[in-house]
């Protein structure tokens, strides 16, 4: 991740289960962790894959 420049924060989609461990590791090294909401599944099913939904 550092190859993209200075990290201010890391966004994780869903911090449950495996994400909780990753959150602990990232926090332990001093990175801010932000939980990112998952896209609406019904919108993904009805519209298919698209850049606006994935962004």
Secondary structure, DSSP 8 states (H G I E B T S, - for coil): -GGGS--SEEEEE--STHHHHHHHHHHHTT-EEEEE----HHHHHHH-S-HHHH-
